[in-house]
C-alpha cells in the first residue's frame, strides 16, 4: 500500500503550491490604478475610473513554484 506514498505527497505538494501561487502577494493603488501581484508572479492591473481597462501580465519565465512555496512554508514555521 505504501508504494505510492511518495507520488501522492509529490502531487499534494504541487497542488498546495499552485493554490498558494493564486494567493495575493500585495496590492498597490496609486492615481486610480490598482496593481495586484500574486505569489506565482502574475500581476493584474485595473484602471479605477469609468471606462478603465483591466489586464494581466503573466510571469515571463517559468518559476519553480513548488520550491518558492516550500521556502515560504519554512519561513512561516519560524514565526
MDTraj code that builds the backbone (N, CA, C; nanometers):
import mdtraj as md
import numpy as np

residues = "UNK UNK UNK UNK UNK UNK UNK UNK UNK UNK UNK UNK UNK UNK UNK UNK UNK UNK UNK UNK UNK UNK UNK UNK UNK UNK UNK UNK UNK UNK UNK UNK UNK UNK UNK UNK UNK UNK UNK UNK UNK UNK UNK UNK UNK UNK UNK UNK UNK UNK UNK UNK UNK UNK UNK UNK UNK UNK UNK UNK UNK UNK UNK UNK UNK UNK UNK UNK UNK UNK UNK UNK UNK UNK UNK UNK UNK UNK UNK".split()
xyz = np.array([
    [0.0808, -0.1196, 0.0000],
    [0.0000, 0.0000, 0.0000],
    [0.0852, 0.1262, 0.0000],
    [0.2036, 0.1209, 0.0525],
    [0.2845, 0.2421, 0.0646],
    [0.3719, 0.2689, -0.0574],
    [0.3557, 0.1917, -0.1625],
    [0.4410, 0.2097, -0.2797],
    [0.4150, 0.3423, -0.3513],
    [0.2964, 0.4019, -0.3311],
    [0.2629, 0.5275, -0.3987],
    [0.2670, 0.6477, -0.3057],
    [0.3110, 0.6296, -0.1844],
    [0.3116, 0.7376, -0.0864],
    [0.3920, 0.8574, -0.1349],
    [0.5089, 0.8344, -0.1899],
    [0.5925, 0.9450, -0.2380],
    [0.5257, 1.0185, -0.3529],
    [0.4647, 0.9466, -0.4450],
    [0.3954, 1.0085, -0.5586],
    [0.2774, 1.0927, -0.5106],
    [0.2024, 1.0387, -0.4149],
    [0.0872, 1.1105, -0.3613],
    [0.1333, 1.2389, -0.2935],
    [0.2377, 1.2327, -0.2135],
    [0.2904, 1.3516, -0.1456],
    [0.3420, 1.4544, -0.2459],
    [0.4040, 1.4070, -0.3530],
    [0.4551, 1.4965, -0.4571],
    [0.3406, 1.5723, -0.5247],
    [0.2333, 1.5014, -0.5571],
    [0.1175, 1.5651, -0.6194],
    [0.0497, 1.6602, -0.5217],
    [0.0379, 1.6198, -0.3972],
    [-0.0235, 1.7051, -0.2949],
    [0.0568, 1.8339, -0.2771],
    [0.1887, 1.8233, -0.2751],
    [0.2739, 1.9407, -0.2626],
    [0.2569, 2.0337, -0.3821],
    [0.2502, 1.9769, -0.5015],
    [0.2319, 2.0568, -0.6228],
    [0.0972, 2.1290, -0.6205],
    [-0.0076, 2.0598, -0.5775],
    [-0.1395, 2.1215, -0.5697],
    [-0.1422, 2.2333, -0.4653],
    [-0.0786, 2.2108, -0.3505],
    [-0.0709, 2.3146, -0.2480],
    [0.0056, 2.4361, -0.2996],
    [0.1137, 2.4125, -0.3747],
    [0.1932, 2.5225, -0.4299],
    [0.1121, 2.6021, -0.5318],
    [0.0345, 2.5340, -0.6145],
    [-0.0480, 2.6035, -0.7128],
    [-0.1562, 2.6865, -0.6452],
    [-0.2143, 2.6328, -0.5398],
    [-0.3154, 2.7068, -0.4635],
    [-0.2523, 2.8296, -0.3982],
    [-0.1341, 2.8139, -0.3396],
    [-0.0611, 2.9254, -0.2787],
    [-0.0249, 3.0290, -0.3847],
    [0.0113, 2.9852, -0.5038],
    [0.0506, 3.0753, -0.6114],
    [-0.0617, 3.1661, -0.6565],
    [-0.1864, 3.1255, -0.6386],
    [-0.3008, 3.2078, -0.6764],
    [-0.3373, 3.3089, -0.5688],
    [-0.2705, 3.3049, -0.4541],
    [-0.2985, 3.4000, -0.3459],
    [-0.2311, 3.5335, -0.3735],
    [-0.2902, 3.6394, -0.3223],
    [-0.2384, 3.7745, -0.3429],
    [-0.1127, 3.7953, -0.2605],
    [-0.0089, 3.8454, -0.3269],
    [0.1165, 3.8784, -0.2599],
    [0.1094, 4.0209, -0.2050],
    [0.0635, 4.1139, -0.2896],
    [0.0437, 4.2514, -0.2433],
    [-0.0524, 4.3249, -0.3357],
    [-0.1095, 4.4340, -0.2825],
    [-0.1928, 4.5265, -0.3578],
    [-0.1263, 4.6626, -0.3526],
    [-0.1292, 4.7331, -0.4644],
    [-0.0739, 4.8679, -0.4672],
    [-0.1707, 4.9543, -0.5462],
    [-0.2192, 5.0616, -0.4846],
    [-0.3111, 5.1525, -0.5509],
    [-0.2482, 5.2912, -0.5555],
    [-0.2493, 5.3510, -0.6749],
    [-0.1905, 5.4830, -0.6915],
    [-0.2511, 5.5498, -0.8145],
    [-0.2986, 5.6713, -0.7975],
    [-0.3522, 5.7511, -0.9076],
    [-0.4586, 5.6766, -0.9882],
    [-0.5471, 5.6085, -0.9210],
    [-0.6561, 5.5393, -0.9878],
    [-0.6187, 5.4066, -1.0512],
    [-0.4974, 5.3611, -1.0308],
    [-0.4519, 5.2328, -1.0861],
    [-0.4324, 5.1353, -0.9702],
    [-0.4918, 5.0186, -0.9828],
    [-0.4766, 4.9151, -0.8807],
    [-0.3927, 4.8027, -0.9392],
    [-0.2836, 4.7716, -0.8714],
    [-0.1938, 4.6637, -0.9128],
    [-0.2033, 4.5527, -0.8095],
    [-0.2365, 4.4326, -0.8555],
    [-0.2476, 4.3170, -0.7677],
    [-0.1446, 4.2143, -0.8126],
    [-0.0500, 4.1835, -0.7253],
    [0.0534, 4.0848, -0.7566],
    [0.0215, 3.9549, -0.6832],
    [0.0473, 3.8453, -0.7509],
    [0.0202, 3.7133, -0.6950],
    [0.1524, 3.6411, -0.6680],
    [0.1478, 3.5420, -0.5817],
    [0.2687, 3.4681, -0.5447],
    [0.3329, 3.3959, -0.6621],
    [0.2572, 3.3644, -0.7662],
    [0.3137, 3.2926, -0.8807],
    [0.3823, 3.3852, -0.9807],
    [0.3812, 3.5160, -0.9547],
    [0.4499, 3.6116, -1.0410],
    [0.3584, 3.6883, -1.1342],
    [0.2320, 3.6498, -1.1449],
    [0.1376, 3.7228, -1.2289],
    [0.1018, 3.8554, -1.1629],
    [0.0764, 3.9577, -1.2458],
    [0.0355, 4.0886, -1.1952],
    [-0.0878, 4.1325, -1.2729],
    [-0.1923, 4.1692, -1.1999],
    [-0.3172, 4.2151, -1.2604],
    [-0.3289, 4.3656, -1.2380],
    [-0.3619, 4.4384, -1.3441],
    [-0.3779, 4.5830, -1.3367],
    [-0.5225, 4.6193, -1.3642],
    [-0.5699, 4.7221, -1.2935],
    [-0.7068, 4.7709, -1.3162],
    [-0.7057, 4.9224, -1.3030],
    [-0.7563, 4.9886, -1.4070],
    [-0.7744, 5.1333, -1.4015],
    [-0.9063, 5.1584, -1.3315],
    [-0.9031, 5.2337, -1.2239],
    [-1.0199, 5.2503, -1.1388],
    [-1.0949, 5.3798, -1.1712],
    [-1.1329, 5.3955, -1.2950],
    [-1.2188, 5.5055, -1.3348],
    [-1.3128, 5.4540, -1.4422],
    [-1.4162, 5.5311, -1.4721],
    [-1.5164, 5.4847, -1.5679],
    [-1.4521, 5.4608, -1.7042],
    [-1.4793, 5.3466, -1.7596],
    [-1.4205, 5.3098, -1.8882],
    [-1.2782, 5.2584, -1.8746],
    [-1.2324, 5.2375, -1.7513],
    [-1.0967, 5.1896, -1.7272],
    [-1.0781, 5.0458, -1.7742],
    [-0.9570, 5.0137, -1.8085],
    [-0.9248, 4.8805, -1.8592],
    [-0.8740, 4.7909, -1.7471],
    [-0.8761, 4.6617, -1.7745],
    [-0.8155, 4.5614, -1.6868],
    [-0.7285, 4.4717, -1.7732],
    [-0.6109, 4.4358, -1.7227],
    [-0.5259, 4.3427, -1.7940],
    [-0.4345, 4.2718, -1.6959],
    [-0.3819, 4.1594, -1.7407],
    [-0.2934, 4.0787, -1.6575],
    [-0.1628, 4.0553, -1.7311],
    [-0.0523, 4.0708, -1.6583],
    [0.0798, 4.0399, -1.7109],
    [0.1227, 3.9100, -1.6422],
    [0.1395, 3.8074, -1.7220],
    [0.1752, 3.6768, -1.6673],
    [0.3267, 3.6663, -1.6513],
    [0.3695, 3.5866, -1.5571],
    [0.5127, 3.5680, -1.5300],
    [0.5828, 3.5238, -1.6586],
    [0.6908, 3.5914, -1.6936],
    [0.7631, 3.5653, -1.8178],
    [0.8371, 3.4323, -1.8146],
    [0.9093, 3.4098, -1.7095],
    [0.9907, 3.2890, -1.7012],
    [0.9182, 3.1843, -1.6180],
    [0.9317, 3.0603, -1.6542],
    [0.8691, 2.9564, -1.5721],
    [0.9396, 2.9491, -1.4361],
    [0.8643, 2.9731, -1.3333],
    [0.9224, 2.9723, -1.1997],
    [0.9014, 2.8363, -1.1353],
    [0.9907, 2.8020, -1.0466],
    [0.9754, 2.6785, -0.9720],
    [0.8855, 2.7089, -0.8532],
    [0.7562, 2.7023, -0.8764],
    [0.6582, 2.7400, -0.7767],
    [0.6653, 2.6514, -0.6524],
    [0.6921, 2.5239, -0.6711],
    [0.6991, 2.4323, -0.5571],
    [0.8140, 2.4725, -0.4649],
    [0.9278, 2.5077, -0.5227],
    [1.0430, 2.5490, -0.4419],
    [1.0129, 2.6785, -0.3660],
    [0.9504, 2.7740, -0.4328],
    [0.9146, 2.9002, -0.3667],
    [0.8155, 2.8745, -0.2535],
    [0.7200, 2.7853, -0.2786],
    [0.6210, 2.7512, -0.1781],
    [0.6863, 2.6864, -0.0567],
    [0.7798, 2.5964, -0.0794],
    [0.8480, 2.5299, 0.0314],
    [0.9279, 2.6300, 0.1139],
    [0.9952, 2.7256, 0.0486],
    [1.0693, 2.8276, 0.1228],
    [0.9746, 2.9141, 0.2051],
    [0.8606, 2.9514, 0.1458],
    [0.7623, 3.0316, 0.2177],
    [0.7093, 2.9562, 0.3390],
    [0.6798, 2.8271, 0.3189],
    [0.6267, 2.7451, 0.4286],
    [0.7300, 2.7300, 0.5397],
    [0.8556, 2.7152, 0.5039],
    [0.9612, 2.7048, 0.6053],
    [0.9741, 2.8351, 0.6832],
    [0.9609, 2.9483, 0.6160],
    [0.9661, 3.0774, 0.6837],
    [0.8493, 3.0941, 0.7791],
    [0.7322, 3.0422, 0.7431],
    [0.6138, 3.0549, 0.8271],
    [0.6256, 2.9720, 0.9553],
    [0.6979, 2.8627, 0.9483],
    [0.7155, 2.7782, 1.0675],
    [0.8000, 2.8467, 1.1727],
    [0.8914, 2.9339, 1.1302],
    [0.9810, 3.0009, 1.2231],
    [0.9151, 3.1133, 1.3011],
    [0.7947, 3.1507, 1.2618],
    [0.7264, 3.2640, 1.3299],
    [0.6540, 3.2192, 1.4511],
])
top = md.Topology()
chain = top.add_chain()
for i, resn in enumerate(residues, 1):
    res = top.add_residue(resn, chain, resSeq=i)
    for name in ("N", "CA", "C"):
        top.add_atom(name, md.element.get_by_symbol(name[0]), res)
traj = md.Trajectory(xyz[None], top)
